[in-house]
């Protein structure tokens, strides 16, 4: 026998004035306000449509988000959604108190954040993050009566430093008004604290205001919501949460925590070397991709990986060597108590001897490892990626004609690139990268790009004299399932 749905009870019902119209208004236990207006049934959801409640004299003000232009009360996460106040006028001061208490009690029961620490990166993307915050984010936060501390980042890794020293007991979450880079810095800062195991549980919100906004796009796309600053801010206000896998990239005692992606070969070259055309905006990536495809590079090297469950035989279409455990170049760690890198989280423990390692020999055109579905708001890099499946998605290209490669790159916007016979797409539990030189020039290496930053540079690469966190040698990548927490739409 099917279980019948529970009928919500009536918390309060009274004849009031709603935006000047006298009518019978009912508040139900499921958090819905219901009334009849000109013969039409109306419904307003406190959870989905109401940001905050306040009292002004004898009036209760509901701060709402509704779909504009239709004259009705229909919540919708679209660009045309607008802020609108609904005004309730009741018959007595006692009634005013009862209505206000019932409304605020329900909203408080939703577990929404009340205090946020907000990082704004004024230098990222089109350098518009401060304006985005003032014009769109701040008014919504004020409607929701969320208190916040605002901090502009002043230099690279400033957000990481702030996250390492932040008194997290004062806040219900940390919000990044930026691209993905500030989020990455915050995660690294939280995981390098002495109390990392508590700190990393603090929810993190992301409002898109940079060049790459892959995490925000992935969050909104996961529930079918359009990509916008407005929708991303609403997701933070509503307070729903999801877990996020975090990848640990290790080289000796050095480690870096990644939430987005790691690339070596074509994708990394496009992402980093196109900086010379930054004045073009986002178009620089498309134009530089054309240059790199028609002046194609291939790289020597090899990868080792542990396939995820269900993918043990998926990669048989390309040449695979099943190595002995001695063949896999694990990155040893010799930590000492005085080592600065010894603070905080060290990454998940793995038992190499008990894992089914595979090896793929180069040369490679591109090795791309993804943690979330979208690499940017226009590139669905890993269509099967999930936030907390405990796996990393590998998008691998070993050999491909130039015209076919051009077609693959144009399919990134819808994820169909992984259907190409020249692309191998599979999931892994652990990964080791052995980067090598270009096949036509052994004096030049490649670039290892992680979450939009250069992790390592080989000889003869773009800005190869600049210092990087790691050297152009073996990297070990492991993944910790559901380690971080994000504010999400639903």
Beta strands, then each sheet from edge to edge (+ up, - down):
strand 1: 10-18
strand 2: 21-28
strand 3: 32-37
strand 4: 40-45
strand 5: 50-56
strand 6: 59-67
strand 7: 81-89
strand 8: 115-121
strand 9: 147-153
strand 10: 173-178
strand 11: 204-208
strand 12: 241-251
strand 13: 254-258
strand 14: 261-265
strand 15: 299-307
strand 16: 357-361
strand 17: 366-370
strand 18: 392-397
strand 19: 423-438
strand 20: 447-450
strand 21: 453-457
strand 22: 475-487
sheet 1: 4+ 3- 2+ 1- 7+ 6- 5+
sheet 2: 9+ 8+ 10+ 11+
sheet 3: 13+ 12- 22+ 19- 15+ 16-
sheet 4: 13+ 12- 22+ 19- 18+ 17- 14+ 20- 21+
end
